[in-house]
Amino acid sequence: MTFQQTTERKPGRVRRAVIAGAVALTLSAGGATAWALDRFVVQHVEISDVSAYEASQAATAQSGTAQSSTATASSDGSGTATTAVTTDTSYTSDSSNISISTVTTGSGDSTVTYYVADVVLDDATALQSAFANDSFGENITENTSAIAEANNAIFAINGDYYGFRDTGIVIRNGVVFRDEGARQGLAFYRDGTVKVYDETSTTAEQLVADGVWNTLSFGPSLLDNGEVASGIEDVEVDTNFGNHSIQGEQPRTAVGIIDENHLVFVVVDGRSPGYSAGVTMTGLAEIMQGLGATTAYNIDGGGSSTMYFNGGLVNNPLGENKERGTSDILYIAG
């Protein structure tokens, strides 16, 4: 497998790389420029040392329960594996089995290339999350590979880019970071189950009490009981300035659930005619359905769509051999 690095132009999203230029010029009327820079460029760090914060929260939560002890042991990424076997496309250890494959369909400008990671976990808490620069807040970004390497990840994908918005329930590694329900979310439970849920009908505190380990806040849900969900071509994830649509043929990242502790992650490259055109939301749902997922969920796409394995990027977003910064990842430690 050839590992590459990538970057991106986000459809409908104001790019941080050009905010100070194009957007600042467009919104150059006094306070509008300052607002745009503050909203899309300036980092707003709420927690500067997430690792220490998670450790302190775990210590506070410990009350002699087995569940708390399990969370603490899993959070440090050390695990209990005594042996691990790694190849170019697979990883096998006492705690996880990862198999990566490449799929190419179509021809010419209609060619689509995507990457599949089939993951079986011994313990659901082996799937962890990490933030850019080990900090939580808005507009904090770092390359997926850099976040992965900082956390000794053997495998990682980009997360939901929580830092682009100030809404959504954000629970990571069993710790609550944000409780602003706004959309359809995805919850990973400690027992290995994964569920799509309505963020506005619950709270982060209740989710943690129910055993939620990680959440994602993006969407939409792609499959309902194994069938392609209706209306997914019309969903707007965000209604804030600059990101009203995620439709059309685009690079995509999705998470699918085959069974308890059996997940499938898909990254579709796009906007690169002859290599990969990208897929529609329905096309992504059909890919997940074909892989045997009964539940599947769309997360941040475009140039953010990144799969990392064993020290390098698996995919090549936009065919540019560059990597676009993001605010968070999901990963499995090696």
Secondary structure, 3 states (H helix, E strand, C coil): CCCECCCCCCCCCCCHHHHHHHHHHHCCCCHHHHHHHHHHCCCEEEECCHHHHHHHHHHHHCCCCHHHHHHHHHHCCCCCCCCEEECCCEEEECCEEEEEEEEEECCHHHCEEEEEEEEEECCHHHEEEEEHHHCEEECCCEEHHHHHHHCCEEEEEECCCHHHCCCEEEEECCEEEEEECCCEEEEEECCCCEEEEEHHHCCHHHHHHCCEEEEEECCCECEECCEECCCHHHCCCCCCCCCCCCCCCECEEEEEEEECCEEEEEEECCCECCCECCECHHHHHHHHHHCCCCEEEEECCHHHCCEEECCEECCCHHHCCCCCEECEEEEEEC
